[in-house]
Structure formats: C-alpha cells, structure tokens
Amino acid sequence: MTDLARHLLDREIQERPGGYFVPNLSPVGLELTPHELGDGVHALMANTPQKDNNGVVIGSRAAS
C-alpha cells in the first residue's frame, strides 16, 4: 500500500461516525447466482447478505 493510500484509508476511518458498522465484503465463499428480473433485465445475486450484487440491462443496441 502506498503512503497516499494508507493516509486516505486512515483519514476515512477517522471520519466514520461512532458506532459505524463495516460490512464484510470479502469475496471468500461468495457465489453469484444469475436471476432474470424481467425481459432483458438480469441480476447476479450474492448467496449471503451484504456482499456485492450486480445487475445488467440488455437492450437491442447495448448492455449497461
């Protein structure tokens, strides 16, 4: 970790309000399951809460 990154992380931690809860975002054991939410709308849902979920909307000219 660079000195700048360490400084920014230390500052971010100091600025957190009291009682701030940091979710565990470690990818260990993470499984993402695809779900179709609608026509052309898809999501990758994590197997455990407070992990990274992702989504995509697929159109005729692009996906975003």
PLY file of the C-alpha trace (Angstrom):
ply
format ascii 1.0
element vertex 64
property float x
property float y
property float z
element edge 63
property int vertex1
property int vertex2
end_header
0.00 0.00 0.00
1.37 3.39 -0.93
1.79 6.15 1.64
-1.01 8.11 -0.03
-3.39 5.12 0.05
-2.56 4.48 3.71
-3.13 8.18 4.53
-6.51 8.21 2.75
-7.61 4.99 4.46
-6.56 6.28 7.89
-8.43 9.53 7.25
-11.55 7.71 6.06
-11.55 5.53 9.18
-11.14 8.58 11.45
-14.09 10.34 9.79
-16.54 7.47 10.37
-19.33 8.27 12.82
-19.35 6.48 16.17
-20.92 3.02 16.00
-20.29 2.77 12.26
-20.68 -0.84 11.09
-18.43 -2.00 8.28
-19.94 -4.85 6.24
-17.74 -7.83 5.45
-17.23 -7.60 1.69
-14.63 -10.36 1.48
-15.24 -12.49 -1.63
-14.31 -15.70 0.23
-17.20 -18.15 -0.19
-19.12 -15.74 -2.42
-21.36 -17.29 -5.05
-23.26 -15.12 -7.52
-26.44 -16.64 -8.95
-27.96 -15.21 -12.13
-31.64 -14.18 -11.97
-33.79 -12.81 -14.79
-35.83 -9.98 -13.31
-37.65 -9.07 -16.49
-37.21 -9.05 -20.25
-33.58 -8.07 -20.77
-33.02 -7.28 -17.07
-30.66 -9.62 -15.22
-29.06 -9.64 -11.79
-26.22 -11.55 -10.17
-27.31 -12.04 -6.57
-24.89 -12.97 -3.78
-25.51 -16.09 -1.69
-25.01 -14.15 1.55
-26.25 -10.68 2.53
-24.04 -7.61 2.45
-21.99 -8.85 -0.45
-21.69 -7.37 -3.91
-24.78 -7.79 -6.11
-24.63 -6.78 -9.75
-27.14 -6.12 -12.49
-27.29 -5.54 -16.20
-29.94 -4.23 -18.58
-29.61 -5.65 -22.09
-31.06 -3.66 -24.98
-31.04 -4.10 -28.73
-28.00 -1.82 -29.12
-26.11 -2.08 -25.86
-25.89 -3.50 -22.36
-25.42 -1.31 -19.31
0 1
1 2
2 3
3 4
4 5
5 6
6 7
7 8
8 9
9 10
10 11
11 12
12 13
13 14
14 15
15 16
16 17
17 18
18 19
19 20
20 21
21 22
22 23
23 24
24 25
25 26
26 27
27 28
28 29
29 30
30 31
31 32
32 33
33 34
34 35
35 36
36 37
37 38
38 39
39 40
40 41
41 42
42 43
43 44
44 45
45 46
46 47
47 48
48 49
49 50
50 51
51 52
52 53
53 54
54 55
55 56
56 57
57 58
58 59
59 60
60 61
61 62
62 63
